[in-house]
Amino acid sequence: MTSRRYGAVIVAVMLALATAPASAAPHPSLNWQDCGNGAQCAVLRVPVDWRDPGGPSTGIDVVRVTAKDPARRTGTVVANLGAGNSTATIVGPRPVPLQTWLDELTERLDVVVFDPRGLGRSAGGTQIVCPRPPASILGLVRHQDEAGWQAQVRENAAYDAGCRQAAGPVFAGLDSWQTAHDLDAIRAALGEARLRYFGNSYGTTYGQAYAELFGDRLERLYLDGVADHTRPRLADWLADYALTQERQLLRFRDWCARAASCALHGRDAANAWDEIVATAQRAPVPAPGAGPGRVVTAGDLFAGALVGMTPPRWPALAQAVAEAVTGDASDFLTVLRFPPDGPTGSVQNAILCHDFMPQTPDYREFLRIERRLKALAPRFGWIEGRFELGRCAGVPGDPAYPPRPLSAPKAPAALVTIGELDNNTANLGAAHVAGQLPRASTVWHGDGHAAYLLGNRCLRKLGNAYLFDGTLPAPGTFCPGELAPPVD
């Protein structure tokens, strides 16, 4: 993943493991039980390591909402909704977009949602709780010297050690190579000869792995908000994020130019951003609204802007920048705060590192990567290097499922939807994945991350037609934005 290549022996071993399905395990089964909210729940037992099907096992949570009218049912779609716990959003109170998503799909399909191992619900006994949280994801953004780097490394290493202890033998199976095999076990347990799969955000990582490992068992593959797991070199992966974020700054500027309600309307919002960064680099900016004596550094500005650059937060970012220009940067500490606040005991961060950054650079190596990012995206995007490395610096690389070019010649014609405003999973990376899926139909849209789930009606229509009947959009189809802040 870093600028250094893996040794030839390591590459050979990893390629063999990534391309060959593991040995067959005993036929899995699902014992469905009503669990409220119109759903049925089950725990599927799977091997910790699919290379050793007779070894220790673990459980994964699976939730099903059946088709409303069995006479109209045409099959099953298996879904993962992204990082963390997906099944709790189905069993618990459903936000309106998720409720409408289920209502629409269950007109003709059973919907089965699963949690990756370790990320299940506490009620199912499948959740691994780490005793301490990882380092702040913004740690390297706010503290940009070597001391800050080493502190981040120590905190992440302690988090990882705690997760390993809490998980025990199960920790060895926490990567997406194993999850792709779990997904195939779900398919078999459902009695489906071939899989219809919908992946959102991190769920697209499992879809990519499944397409490569079990492409001939795929019937349909719909990926939205795609996380690119195909860049072997960390510097290239980060470059896609940096360029996407740099363009996002300009899209924010263009929105402000059109929206009368933008606090920066009438001036160049990107230039205003440059101005407050230059000011903070000379001396911290007062933040009286955050408490007596509080100030905002340049690192704090970038930390807040990483929150505010997501389209729903553009109005708040514009207000924060406008006030900072006048000398009060309080909103960067009080309004533009990165969720979640407080500790988390999830193994999700460890899984992400095993999948995307199993080999991280040291501080000096990272500075070389950062110089390249600053040349590519000098105003804002370069900070993505620090944001992404903040997750994984200090986390050991085992188990590992390193990124590699996608080879899925047996996969069916897939549907991939990509948001022009998606800076969560970089849209340049999503396009890179789509180009490696044979016969993929790529639809760009004018919204940000997870727009299909959040209710873009055009995407819903296209996505559902594909999942129901396999109907792909016409080449060149574009869905207008429906979820971004209004232009008034």
KOLDOSE-36389 format. One line per 10 residues: number of its first residue (from 1); their letters; for each residue z, x, y of C-alpha. Coordinates in steps of 0.25 Angstrom, whole numbers. Layout:
N
NUM = a = Z X Y; ...
***
This chain:
488
1 = mtsrrygavi = 0 0 0; 2 12 10; -8 21 14; -5 30 2; -12 26 -10; -5 22 -23; -6 33 -34; -17 31 -44; -8 28 -55; 0 17 -47
11 = vavmlalata = -13 11 -43; -18 10 -57; -6 3 -62; -5 -7 -51; -20 -11 -52; -18 -13 -67; -6 -22 -65; -12 -29 -54; -25 -33 -61; -20 -36 -75
21 = pasaaphpsl = -12 -49 -78; 1 -46 -85; 4 -50 -100; 5 -64 -103; 19 -70 -102; 24 -82 -110; 18 -95 -105; 26 -100 -93; 31 -114 -91; 36 -122 -79
31 = nwqdcgngaq = 48 -132 -81; 46 -142 -69; 58 -148 -63; 58 -158 -51; 64 -150 -39; 63 -160 -28; 53 -162 -17; 43 -167 -27; 42 -153 -33; 44 -148 -47
41 = cavlrvpvdw = 50 -134 -49; 50 -124 -60; 54 -109 -63; 43 -101 -70; 48 -90 -79; 39 -77 -78; 40 -63 -82; 46 -54 -71; 35 -44 -75; 22 -50 -80
51 = rdpggpstgi = 19 -37 -86; 31 -39 -95; 31 -54 -99; 42 -53 -109; 51 -46 -99; 61 -53 -89; 57 -66 -82; 59 -73 -69; 57 -86 -63; 48 -92 -52
61 = dvvrvtakdp = 49 -105 -45; 38 -115 -46; 37 -128 -39; 27 -139 -42; 23 -152 -34; 13 -160 -42; 1 -168 -38; 4 -181 -32; -6 -188 -41; -8 -183 -55
71 = arrtgtvvan = -21 -190 -56; -27 -182 -44; -21 -168 -48; -31 -157 -50; -22 -145 -53; -11 -136 -48; -10 -126 -36; 0 -115 -37; 5 -110 -24; 14 -100 -17
81 = lgagnstati = 16 -102 -2; 20 -88 2; 31 -78 3; 45 -83 -1; 48 -96 -8; 37 -106 -10; 43 -116 -19; 55 -120 -10; 45 -125 0; 40 -135 -10
91 = vgprpvplqt = 53 -139 -16; 61 -139 -3; 57 -146 11; 42 -144 13; 37 -141 27; 26 -151 31; 15 -141 28; 19 -138 14; 22 -153 11; 8 -157 16
101 = wldelterld = 2 -145 8; 9 -150 -5; 5 -165 -2; -10 -161 0; -11 -152 -13; -3 -161 -22; -13 -172 -20; -21 -165 -31; -13 -153 -36; 1 -149 -41
111 = vvvfdprglg = 6 -138 -32; 14 -127 -38; 22 -118 -29; 29 -105 -35; 38 -94 -29; 36 -80 -33; 47 -74 -41; 59 -71 -34; 56 -81 -23; 59 -94 -29
121 = rsaggtqivc = 69 -104 -25; 84 -102 -28; 85 -115 -35; 75 -109 -46; 83 -97 -48; 70 -88 -45; 74 -83 -31; 78 -68 -30; 88 -66 -18; 88 -52 -13
131 = prppasilgl = 102 -48 -7; 97 -43 6; 84 -45 15; 73 -36 17; 73 -29 31; 68 -37 42; 53 -39 42; 53 -35 56; 61 -22 55; 49 -12 56
141 = vrhqdeagwq = 43 -20 68; 56 -20 76; 60 -5 72; 48 3 72; 54 17 70; 57 25 57; 72 21 57; 67 6 57; 58 9 46; 69 15 37
151 = aqvrenaayd = 78 4 40; 68 -6 35; 66 2 23; 81 2 20; 82 -13 22; 70 -16 13; 74 -7 2; 88 -14 2; 82 -27 1; 73 -23 -10
161 = agcrqaagpv = 84 -17 -18; 92 -30 -16; 80 -38 -21; 78 -29 -33; 93 -31 -37; 93 -46 -35; 80 -48 -43; 83 -39 -54; 71 -38 -64; 63 -49 -57
171 = fagldswqta = 61 -39 -45; 51 -32 -54; 42 -44 -53; 42 -47 -38; 27 -45 -35; 15 -53 -34; 8 -47 -46; 19 -54 -54; 18 -67 -46; 4 -68 -49
181 = hdldairaal = 7 -68 -64; 18 -79 -61; 8 -87 -54; -1 -86 -67; 11 -91 -75; 13 -103 -66; -2 -106 -68; 1 -105 -83; 13 -113 -83; 6 -124 -75
191 = gearlryfgn = -4 -125 -86; -15 -121 -76; -27 -114 -82; -30 -108 -68; -22 -107 -55; -24 -114 -41; -16 -105 -32; -12 -107 -17; -6 -95 -10; 0 -94 4
201 = sygttygqay = 4 -82 11; 11 -73 0; 7 -83 -10; -7 -77 -8; -2 -64 -14; 0 -71 -27; -13 -77 -26; -20 -64 -24; -13 -58 -36; -16 -70 -45
211 = aelfgdrler = -31 -69 -41; -31 -55 -46; -23 -56 -58; -27 -70 -63; -40 -74 -56; -46 -80 -68; -34 -90 -68; -36 -94 -54; -43 -107 -50; -40 -108 -35
221 = lyldgvadht = -34 -98 -26; -30 -102 -11; -24 -91 -3; -19 -94 12; -12 -84 21; -16 -73 12; -7 -60 10; -17 -48 7; -12 -41 -5; -25 -33 -7
231 = rprladwlad = -23 -21 3; -18 -9 -5; -16 -1 8; -4 -6 16; -11 -1 29; -23 -10 27; -14 -22 24; -6 -20 36; -19 -18 44; -23 -32 41
241 = yaltqerqll = -10 -37 46; -10 -29 58; -24 -33 62; -21 -48 59; -9 -47 68; -16 -40 79; -26 -52 79; -15 -62 79; -10 -56 92; -24 -59 98
251 = rfrdwcaraa = -24 -73 92; -10 -76 98; -16 -71 111; -28 -81 110; -19 -92 107; -11 -90 119; -24 -89 127; -27 -103 122; -14 -110 122; -8 -114 135
261 = scalhgrdaa = 6 -115 128; 6 -101 125; 16 -93 134; 6 -82 136; -5 -92 139; -14 -86 150; -11 -71 147; -16 -62 135; -5 -64 125; -8 -51 117
271 = nawdeivata = -7 -43 130; 6 -50 133; 11 -45 119; 6 -31 122; 14 -31 135; 27 -35 129; 25 -25 118; 23 -14 128; 35 -18 136; 44 -18 124
281 = qrapvpapga = 39 -4 120; 44 1 133; 57 -6 133; 63 -18 125; 61 -31 131; 74 -40 135; 76 -51 125; 88 -59 132; 86 -71 124; 89 -64 111
291 = gpgrvvtagd = 103 -59 117; 109 -50 127; 103 -37 127; 92 -40 117; 78 -33 119; 65 -34 112; 58 -21 107; 43 -20 104; 47 -21 89; 54 -34 92
301 = lfagalvgmt = 41 -39 99; 33 -37 87; 43 -43 78; 43 -56 86; 28 -56 88; 26 -55 73; 33 -68 72; 26 -74 84; 12 -70 80; 12 -81 69
311 = pprwpalaqa = 4 -92 76; 15 -103 76; 23 -93 84; 13 -90 94; 19 -98 105; 33 -91 103; 26 -78 103; 19 -81 116; 32 -85 123; 39 -73 118
321 = vaeavtgdas = 28 -64 123; 28 -71 137; 43 -70 138; 43 -55 134; 33 -52 145; 43 -57 155; 54 -48 149; 61 -57 139; 57 -55 124; 68 -63 118
331 = dfltvlrfpp = 59 -72 110; 55 -60 102; 69 -60 96; 73 -74 97; 60 -83 94; 50 -74 87; 60 -71 75; 54 -68 62; 59 -77 51; 67 -78 42
341 = dgptgsvqna = 79 -73 50; 90 -68 41; 91 -62 27; 82 -66 15; 84 -62 1; 70 -65 -4; 62 -55 -13; 49 -59 -5; 49 -47 3; 50 -38 -9
351 = ilchdfmpqt = 39 -45 -16; 30 -43 -3; 33 -29 -3; 30 -27 -18; 16 -34 -16; 12 -29 -3; 19 -16 0; 24 -10 -12; 22 4 -6; 26 5 9
361 = pdyreflrie = 24 17 18; 35 25 23; 38 26 38; 28 37 42; 17 30 33; 19 17 40; 17 23 54; 3 28 50; 0 14 45; 6 8 58
371 = rrlkalaprf = -3 17 67; -15 11 60; -10 -3 62; -8 0 77; -22 5 78; -27 -8 72; -18 -18 78; -11 -11 90; -5 -23 98; 2 -31 87
381 = gwiegrfelg = -3 -30 73; 2 -16 70; 16 -22 69; 12 -28 55; 14 -15 49; 29 -15 52; 30 -30 49; 24 -28 35; 31 -15 32; 44 -21 36
391 = rcagvpgdpa = 44 -30 24; 42 -18 14; 46 -5 19; 57 0 9; 54 -10 -2; 51 -2 -15; 37 -5 -21; 41 -10 -34; 37 -20 -40; 23 -19 -33
401 = ypprplsapk = 10 -27 -33; 3 -18 -22; -9 -24 -14; -23 -21 -20; -37 -26 -18; -39 -40 -24; -47 -41 -36; -49 -55 -41; -63 -57 -47; -58 -69 -56
411 = apaalvtige = -52 -77 -45; -58 -90 -40; -64 -93 -26; -51 -93 -18; -48 -99 -5; -42 -90 6; -37 -95 19; -34 -86 31; -28 -89 44; -33 -82 57
421 = ldnntanlga = -19 -83 62; -12 -78 49; -5 -65 52; 6 -68 42; -3 -64 30; -14 -56 38; -27 -64 39; -35 -51 38; -28 -48 24; -31 -62 20
431 = ahvagqlpra = -45 -60 22; -45 -47 15; -39 -54 2; -49 -66 3; -61 -55 3; -56 -50 -10; -55 -64 -17; -68 -67 -24; -75 -79 -18; -64 -82 -9
441 = stvwhgdgha = -66 -93 1; -59 -88 14; -55 -98 25; -50 -93 38; -42 -103 47; -36 -103 61; -21 -103 57; -11 -93 52; -3 -91 40; -1 -102 29
451 = ayllgnrclr = -10 -112 36; -14 -119 23; 1 -122 20; 4 -125 35; -6 -136 36; -20 -131 41; -27 -143 37; -41 -136 36; -34 -126 26; -27 -137 19
461 = klgnaylfdg = -40 -144 16; -48 -132 12; -36 -126 3; -33 -140 -4; -48 -142 -7; -48 -128 -13; -35 -130 -21; -39 -144 -26; -54 -142 -29; -58 -128 -27
471 = tlpapgtfcp = -66 -131 -15; -68 -119 -6; -71 -120 9; -85 -117 14; -87 -103 18; -83 -100 32; -73 -112 33; -62 -110 44; -50 -118 46; -46 -120 61
481 = gelappvd = -31 -117 64; -22 -129 64; -8 -122 64; -8 -112 76; -1 -115 89; -9 -125 97; -18 -121 109; -14 -131 120
***
